[in-house]
Amino acid sequence: MSHPLKRTLARACAVVMIVGAAVAGAAVPAGAAGLTLTVDVGQVVRPATQVAAGGLYGVGSDSQPTTAMLLPLNPTSFTQPAPGTTHLGNGATEPCCDSMDVGYNLTRAGAQQFIRMPDIYPSFPYVWQGWADWEQKVTTMVNARLAETGLTNVHGWELWNEPDWTWDSAAGSFNSGWERTYDLVESLDPVTPIVGPSWAQYHHDRMLSFMTHAKNTGTVPDVIVWHELDDMNWDAFDDHVADYRAIESSLGISPRPIAINEYNSYGQMDIPSVALHWMSVFERHGAREAHRAYWFEAGTFDGLFTLQNQPTASYWLYRWYGAMTGNIVKTTPNSWLDGVASYDSSRKTVNVLFGGDWGDNAVRVNGLGSLGSSVEVEVLYTPGSGRHTAVSSPTLVSSTTMQTSGGSITVPVDDMNAEGAYQLVVTPAGGPATSWQQVYEAENNTVVNARTYASSSASNGFYVGGIDNDTDMRSDSFVDFTVNVPTSRSYTMAVRYANGTGATATHGLAYNGSAWSTVSYPPTSGWGQFSTTTVTVDLHAGYNVIRLAKGSPYFDGGTGYAELDSITLT
């Protein structure tokens, strides 16, 4: 996070051990050609939720970046510093990014946040000032959040940051310090999840020791966090996940979500193809969320915007990623050529992000039978420029019509640049099934205090259930749908839902700061058995956020219970 040069030097030996023979700072292979990335549209990996679209200190204030700048990126979550932060990161002269100050901006953009508690300290590494001081700070931070009763998007207290090298031995062992802090936070706020241990690097022995102590003391984190910050180490992520899951299993701990709330290295932060590698492994190997690392300026979404609020080359990769809807589908890398892909059955659109190698390569897409015998194929490119270079738009590489063969196409991409990133969009001949996105799956959107379930009866194979809570801002259950409409007008919104209670249930409906109204859900034949109800919403052209809530600030709460599959705007 802060003072990256100091931290990089402190970890140099560990980096060399992990990277092996790789040259320090190298970001791309020496050269290759004739490689093929394979995409299988028929093999679903998970719902599209933009796992890697998060940032550490990515938002600087209520207006930096603006909500309008964030919405096209469809951000998932952020890690922001504690309420009342005094932290001066990366040479800053004034503290910024206070979680309470930025919280409403994040909510408007459909994102959530972890609060990093030790960033109440001004410097990094943190200067320990004793337990009395720390516990007073923790109490003040938690009470500040509890007083912010209109803020819904805090989904975790991060108790410490990189204890493998920032924990002061004067405080005793980290495991004991974790237990003591956990107990204090839970006594003040037993509702908000607690996340950790937030190692700077994954290490089996440390994780085993920590989880054993946490299991024995009843202080197991609700979300498991560590960092992935080493050059070209993305291929180790699946090993780290497998090792952690084995530790859970050996200790009899139920599986926890995994969050990587710092990823990418100091020297490779602004290379689009490197970010693409991280996206690919996080989606492939089961991270719930991941945040771009804070090596440089705060409030720029970690280099997706210049200091003048212009998009960088990496921005376009994340904007393409933000446009993924439907399901993430299987991709099979070939050497350094890798990618992440989605398929939206409602629009019959395949969206593939790829890159990582030089030369004349190709993308093969299988499973296109539902798109017909003729498809439109477009390839775009964003270069390998850094965070200080504005890139006003991606470059069109090719646009053509291709005939499928056995439901497959192979798209050649010549003279690839290994540092840039590419987008391949495949639609039926004549374009997508609808001219704009009309169907929005609940599981693709911001699900708060509820759960996503798989079901063959759901419209995309998944739906959201457990939308049950209406107690307060910490536990309220709702889904925020981020929609993008072509004109300002009234739209009919069809809500696909299930209600197995036998009586009519209700949710609150609000959008773009509107007053609350009620959506009624007559009984269906059972849970996971869907029907449709319709309402009218008045939306403005462009992005809108629509909340369907069992509970939410300024809303008294819905009646009964209902599950959400999707909404359709017409």
Secondary structure, DSSP 8 states (H G I E B T S, - for coil): --SHHHHHHHTHHHHHHHHTTS-TT--S-S---S-EEEEEEEEEEEE---TT-EEES---SSSSS-HHHHGGG---EEEEE-TT----GGG-SS----HHHHHHHHHHTT-EEEEEGGGGSSSSS-----HHHHHHHHHHHHHHHHH-TT---EEEEE--S-HHHH--GGG--HHHHHHHHHHHHHHH-SSS-EEEEEESS--HHHHHHHHHHHHHHT---SEEEE-B-STT-GGGHHHHHHHHHHHHHHHT-----EEEEEES-TTTTT-HHHHHHHHHHHHHHT-SEEEE--SS-TTSTTTTB-TTS-B-HHHHHHHHHHT--SEEEEEE-BTTBEEEEEEETTTTEEEEEEE---EEEEEEEE--GGG-SEEEEEEEEE----TTS---S-EEEEEEEEE-BTTBEEEEEEEE-SSSEEEEEEEETTS-SSSS--EEEGGGSEEES-EEEE-TTSTTSEEEE-----SSTTT--EEEEEEEESSSEEEEEEEEEE--SSS-EEEEEEETT---EEEEE---SSTT--EEEEEEEEE-SEEEEEEEESSBTTB---SS--EEEEEEE-
